[in-house]
Amino acid sequence: MKMARLQVLSDSEIQHIHEATLSLLETSGLKILNPRILALLQDCGLTTRPAEETVFFSRSCVEDALAGVRGPSSV
């Protein structure tokens, strides 16, 4: 028996959450408590504020990472 797919959020609601998340990661950043990880992310080209233990993820960085997780067939 095939079960119906439960859809809690609409596609537009999911897109809105995604856009808000991208904005937060880009403007407010994410606190990284491990100095080695923070340095690694900085070496990868991300903007960091080591004194504040914060890294900022650009939209393109997040989208590229998501594309790699989704794989070529689901983009």
N, C-alpha and C positions, 0 to 999 in steps of 0.2 A: 504494500500500500504506500503510495506516494503522499507525503505530508505537504501541506501548503506552506510556503515560505512566509515567516513572520516578518513584517516590515514595520519597525517601530518609528523610524524617522523617514521622511520623504527624501528624495535625492537632493532637493534644494536645501533642506535643513542640514543634511550631511555636508554639502558644499559650503554652507554658511559657517559651520563649525570648523571645517578645514581651513577656510580663509582666516577666521579669527585666531586659530592656532598658529598659522604661519605668521600672522602679524605679531603675536605675542613673542614667538621665538626670535623674530627679527628685531623687535624694538625693546623688549624687556629682558630677553635672554633667558638662560638657564643656569642655575647655580651648580657648579661642579666642585665637589669637595676634595677630589683627588688631584693634587698638583701635577702628577705625571699625565693624567688624562687631559687636564686643561692644557698642558704644554703640547701634547700630541695634537689636540684639536687646533691649537694655534699654528703648529707646524703644517697642518693640512690646509691652512689658509683662512681659517675662520677668525673673526674678530673676537678678541678676549679682553677681559679686564682682570688680570691676575690678582690684584689687591682685593677685588670684590668677589673673586672666584666665580666669574661669570663668563659665559660664552654666548655669542650671538650667531644664530643660524640664518643664513640668507635663504630666501625663497627657493632659489635655484639649487642650493645644497640639499634642502629637504626634498624637493621634487625629484632630484636625481637619485637620492637614496630610496625614495618610494618606488621609482621606476625600476630600480634594481631588485627590489623585493617582489614587486608584482610580476616581473618577468616580461619579456617582449610580447607574449601572446595576450596579455590582459591589460595593456596600456591603451 
